[in-house]
Amino acid sequence: MAELWPQIEDDFNKLFLAISRELAGSRFQINFSGELHEFSEIPWDEISASYRRQGNYPESLVRMALASDCLHHLGMAILADHRIEEQEFDVSFSMALPLASSICTLSRFRRYGVLDRNQWDVFLSAFMSDREWFGGNCKETRNLSLVLCLILHHLGRDSSLLPTYERMIRTIVGAVFQWGASTDVERDLVAKIDRMFAICNGNSYTSRNRGASRGPSPLDPLKPIELEPPKKDAVQQYGPPEQVLDEAQEELDGLIGLSSVKTEVKRLMAYLKIQKQRREHGLKQSSQTLHFVFKGNPGTGKTTVARIIGKILYGFQILKTPKLVEGDRAALVSGYVGQTALKTGELVDSALDGVLFIDEAYALSNPTGQHDFGQEAINTLLKRMEDNRDQLVVIVAGYPRLMQQFIETNPGLESRFTRYIDFEDYAVEDLCRIFEKFCSDAEYELTTDARAMASVLFTAAYQGRDERFGNARFVRNVFERAVGLHSERLAAQPEAAITREDLIDFTQEDIPLEAYPPLKGKAIELDQTEWLATCPGCGLESDGGTKFLGQRVACRKCQQKFQFPWWQVRAETVGGIDTDLLKPR
């Protein structure tokens, strides 16, 4: 006997694609009466809203509705005589797998995810008795896919859907009954299906006959509604303030380095905590502004910390959202008279109830005193900071020296920005740990010789840095170059010789010394190189070679175990380069 699924697959897929396409642009009220009144039990708004939240709407909902309705009619036909005969079993199981793959995404059916012949009758029984959404005995969702076909047919969107749906259902039932109902029960089921489609066809009409005279239709109350994105409040979109505050604390603690920055942010949190308690007790609160100046070189985590502060302010309910809107001169300034104020205002509007982060803010100021539209942006920003002082926190950021000049030469800014956070350059230890995190996040590991070479690279780059030093951006550049060198090295080897370990491990050959130009082309000798380690227990200092880097060791004095650090290289022990490159200057 031919398998059943191939006989309905084209119809199923046509319906799925057509209904999904239509629902993607509209939504409908379901308000049936008359002979179709039973369809009015469908809680369409609740169902569609639920699937929108889950994602992949409307495809996930349409596929579920079609699969449920097909499986329901299949079950009704099989169980019409309250038993599953052998030929019915064979026919039905051939169609069960494609339909069950959708139904089994529902949590209550996941145990049937890998459906075999031994489970089919158990699964079908569980489905047909299930009263939850898209279960076989759920009145609220039964025939939902038929209703969607009926709506689109009635509105003149696609007159082929209803005949396609009818053909699909009749094929399912006909195949089970071997194209002839032989018992009273089977004939009753066929008669019920006949009546269902007679009602649907008799009460529907298409755009071709809308001008013709006709009686009232039970579908008349149906009207399309333009789809509007569901509005979410802040808790729905971002989470409860208490939860977001905990996340911010965790993110802050997880940052590598930045000890002075963490101290300042924790002071802010302490201040906000006490102000919140004073507010809850009906006491006056401090009127201190919460606008910030971040001074630091590139790659020191300014944007990351700004996001964390946004979450903190939301967590303490100072702001209604934790969103961060980023901007620079290009986002604020226009080249035409009068346009800069509008452009700046639009950016501020997008940041209301959140944080506006302006990077390289000094680019707005013209130190020559000549006319520049940047000053118009500053004036507009200052006015909006005052007008929307309860809805907006502004953070300006950039190089330390230039930011100081920017604030000092604009008195209006100096009075409004009273909180300063200095972002120091990352130390060598921080650079090494950031590099190791980049590696682990991408499923790479550092061999001891790779750690040794990276230690020399980051030490030299740190000691030779200026205000253009990229800090974490520099480390990101080193990591990306290392990935490239690693790939080139392995690609030159026979594929069969490459092991999983080879794919994971960075060696010293993969460390791009050219990332810091003074080391380009240098043949660094590490055989005699030593690194300093300090026991966290007793403070004993000791030296170790390459083989110890990053490894667990035991202090020879107090026996405490710790990981041997790989960032404190003794400059004088490194061969092949001018050791002054590794010393402060």
Residue pairs with C-beta under 8 A, 6 or more apart in sequence:
1 87
1 90
1 91
3 94
3 95
4 91
4 92
4 94
4 95
4 171
4 172
4 175
5 94
5 95
5 97
5 98
7 171
7 175
8 70
8 95
8 168
8 171
8 172
9 98
11 164
11 165
11 167
11 168
11 171
12 66
12 70
12 168
14 164
15 66
15 145
15 149
15 161
15 164
15 165
15 168
16 59
16 62
16 63
16 66
18 152
18 158
18 161
19 58
19 62
19 66
19 145
19 148
19 149
19 152
19 161
20 58
20 59
20 62
22 152
22 157
22 158
23 57
23 58
23 61
23 62
23 148
24 58
24 227
25 227
26 224
26 225
26 226
26 227
27 48
27 224
27 225
27 227
28 44
28 151
28 222
28 223
28 224
28 225
29 44
29 221
29 222
29 223
29 225
30 39
30 40
30 42
30 44
30 147
30 151
30 222
31 40
31 221
31 222
32 38
32 39
32 40
32 218
32 219
32 221
33 40
33 218
33 221
34 203
34 218
35 199
35 203
35 218
36 150
36 199
36 200
36 203
36 218
36 219
37 218
38 139
39 143
39 147
41 139
41 140
42 140
42 141
42 144
42 147
43 140
47 61
47 133
47 140
47 141
47 144
48 57
48 58
48 61
49 230
51 57
51 58
51 60
51 61
51 64
52 230
54 60
62 145
62 148
63 102
64 102
64 103
64 105
64 106
64 134
65 134
65 141
65 144
65 145
65 148
66 145
67 98
67 99
67 100
67 101
67 102
67 103
67 134
68 102
68 103
68 134
68 135
68 136
68 141
68 142
68 144
68 145
69 142
69 143
69 144
69 145
69 146
69 169
70 95
70 99
70 168
70 169
70 172
71 96
71 99
71 100
71 103
71 124
71 127
71 136
72 128
72 136
72 142
73 169
73 172
73 173
73 193
74 92
74 95
74 96
74 99
74 172
74 173
74 176
75 124
75 127
75 128
75 136
76 173
76 189
77 88
77 172
77 173
77 176
77 177
77 186
77 189
78 84
78 88
78 92
78 124
78 176
79 124
79 128
80 183
80 185
80 186
80 189
81 183
81 185
81 186
84 92
84 121
84 124
87 178
88 176
89 117
89 120
89 121
91 175
91 176
92 120
92 124
92 176
93 117
93 120
95 172
96 115
96 120
96 123
96 124
97 115
100 109
100 112
100 115
100 123
103 109
103 127
103 134
104 110
104 112
104 113
104 115
106 132
106 134
108 130
108 132
109 123
109 126
109 127
112 119
112 122
112 123
112 126
115 123
127 135
127 136
128 136
128 137
129 135
129 136
129 137
130 136
130 137
130 138
131 137
131 138
132 138
133 140
133 141
134 141
135 141
145 165
146 165
146 196
146 200
149 161
149 162
149 164
149 165
150 162
150 200
150 204
150 219
151 219
151 222
152 158
152 161
153 159
153 161
153 162
153 204
153 206
154 204
154 205
154 206
154 217
154 219
154 222
155 222
155 224
156 206
156 207
156 208
156 210
159 206
159 208
162 200
162 201
162 204
166 197
166 200
169 193
170 193
173 189
173 190
173 193
177 186
177 190
181 187
181 189
181 190
203 217
203 218
203 219
204 217
204 219
205 212
205 214
205 217
234 314
234 320
234 321
235 241
237 321
238 244
238 314
238 321
238 322
238 323
239 247
241 314
241 315
241 316
241 317
242 315
244 311
244 314
244 315
244 322
245 311
245 312
245 314
245 315
245 316
246 315
247 311
248 308
248 309
248 311
248 312
248 315
248 322
249 269
251 304
251 308
251 311
252 262
252 265
252 266
252 305
252 308
253 262
255 261
255 262
255 301
255 304
255 305
256 426
256 430
256 433
256 434
256 437
257 426
257 427
257 429
257 430
257 433
257 434
258 300
258 301
258 305
258 423
258 424
260 422
260 424
261 301
261 305
261 421
261 422
261 423
264 421
265 305
265 308
265 309
265 312
265 421
268 309
268 312
268 419
269 312
269 316
271 286
271 288
272 312
272 313
272 316
272 318
273 316
275 285
275 286
275 316
276 316
276 317
278 284
278 285
279 285
288 418
289 389
289 416
289 417
289 418
289 419
290 313
290 318
290 393
290 419
291 385
291 393
291 394
291 395
291 396
291 416
291 417
291 418
291 419
292 306
292 309
292 393
292 394
292 395
292 396
292 417
292 419
292 420
292 421
293 395
293 396
293 397
293 403
293 407
293 417
293 419
293 420
293 421
294 302
294 305
294 306
294 395
294 396
294 397
294 398
294 403
294 421
294 423
295 397
295 398
295 399
295 400
295 403
295 404
295 420
295 421
295 422
295 423
296 302
296 397
296 399
296 400
296 422
296 423
296 424
296 425
297 399
297 400
297 423
297 425
297 467
297 468
297 469
297 470
297 471
298 468
298 469
298 470
298 471
298 473
299 426
299 469
299 470
299 471
299 472
299 473
299 474
299 475
299 476
300 423
300 424
300 425
300 426
300 471
300 472
301 423
301 472
302 359
302 397
302 423
303 324
303 326
303 357
303 359
303 397
305 421
305 423
306 324
306 355
306 357
306 395
306 397
307 322
307 324
307 355
309 355
309 393
309 395
310 319
310 322
310 323
310 324
310 354
310 355
310 393
311 322
313 319
313 322
313 355
313 393
314 320
314 321
314 322
315 322
318 393
319 353
319 354
319 355
319 391
319 393
320 353
320 354
320 391
321 353
321 354
322 354
322 355
323 351
323 353
323 354
323 355
324 354
324 355
324 357
325 347
325 350
325 351
325 354
325 355
325 356
325 357
326 357
326 358
326 359
327 347
327 356
327 357
327 358
327 359
328 358
328 359
328 360
328 363
329 360
329 363
329 364
329 374
329 377
331 343
331 347
332 340
332 343
332 344
332 347
332 358
332 364
332 374
332 377
332 381
333 340
333 343
333 344
333 364
333 373
333 374
333 376
333 377
334 340
334 342
334 343
334 373
335 373
337 373
340 373
340 374
340 376
340 377
340 380
341 376
341 377
341 380
343 377
344 376
344 377
344 380
344 381
344 384
345 380
345 384
347 356
348 356
348 380
348 381
348 384
348 388
348 392
351 392
352 388
352 391
352 392
353 391
353 392
354 392
354 393
355 393
355 394
355 395
356 392
356 393
356 394
356 395
357 395
357 397
358 364
358 394
358 395
358 396
358 397
359 397
359 398
360 397
360 398
360 399
361 396
361 397
361 398
361 403
361 406
362 398
362 399
362 402
362 403
362 405
362 406
363 374
364 374
364 375
364 377
364 378
364 406
365 372
365 374
365 375
365 378
365 406
365 409
365 410
366 372
366 374
366 375
367 405
367 409
378 410
378 412
378 413
379 412
381 394
382 412
382 413
382 416
384 392
385 392
385 394
385 416
386 416
394 417
396 403
396 406
396 413
396 417
397 403
398 406
399 467
400 422
400 467
401 467
406 413
407 413
407 414
407 417
408 414
425 462
425 465
425 469
425 471
426 434
426 462
426 471
426 472
426 475
427 462
428 455
428 458
428 459
428 462
428 567
428 568
429 565
429 567
429 568
431 458
431 461
431 462
431 471
431 472
431 474
431 475
431 567
432 451
432 454
432 455
432 458
432 566
432 567
433 567
434 472
434 475
435 454
435 458
435 475
435 478
435 479
436 446
438 475
438 476
438 479
439 445
439 446
439 479
439 506
442 479
442 483
443 504
444 482
444 483
444 486
444 504
444 505
444 506
445 504
445 505
445 506
446 454
446 505
446 506
446 550
447 505
447 506
447 507
447 508
448 546
448 547
448 548
448 549
448 550
448 551
449 507
449 508
449 526
449 546
450 505
450 506
450 507
450 508
450 510
450 511
451 546
451 549
451 550
451 566
452 508
452 526
452 529
452 546
452 549
452 566
452 569
453 508
453 511
453 513
453 524
453 526
454 478
454 511
454 566
455 531
455 549
455 566
455 567
455 569
456 513
456 519
456 524
456 526
456 529
456 569
456 574
456 577
456 582
457 478
457 511
457 512
457 513
457 515
457 516
457 519
458 475
458 478
458 567
459 567
459 569
459 571
459 582
460 516
460 518
460 519
460 577
460 581
460 582
461 469
461 474
461 515
461 516
462 469
463 581
463 582
463 583
463 584
463 585
464 516
464 518
464 581
464 585
470 477
474 515
477 515
478 511
478 512
478 515
481 512
481 514
481 515
482 506
482 510
482 511
482 512
485 509
485 510
485 511
485 512
486 506
486 510
489 507
489 509
489 510
490 498
490 502
490 503
493 502
508 526
513 519
513 520
513 521
513 522
513 524
514 520
514 521
518 581
519 577
519 581
522 576
522 577
523 576
524 574
524 575
524 576
524 577
525 574
525 575
525 576
526 546
526 574
526 575
527 575
528 545
528 573
528 575
529 545
529 546
529 569
529 570
529 573
529 574
529 575
530 543
530 544
530 545
530 569
530 570
530 573
531 543
531 544
531 545
531 548
531 549
531 564
531 565
531 566
531 567
531 568
531 569
531 570
532 541
532 542
532 543
532 565
532 568
532 569
532 570
533 541
533 542
533 543
533 544
533 548
533 553
533 562
533 564
533 565
533 568
534 540
534 541
535 541
535 542
535 555
535 557
535 558
535 560
535 562
536 560
536 562
537 555
537 558
537 560
537 562
538 555
538 557
538 558
538 560
540 555
540 556
540 557
540 558
542 555
542 556
543 570
544 553
544 564
548 564
549 564
549 565
549 566
550 563
550 564
550 566
551 563
551 564
552 561
552 562
552 563
552 564
553 561
553 562
553 563
553 564
554 560
554 561
555 561
555 562
569 582
571 579
571 580
571 582
571 583
572 579
574 582
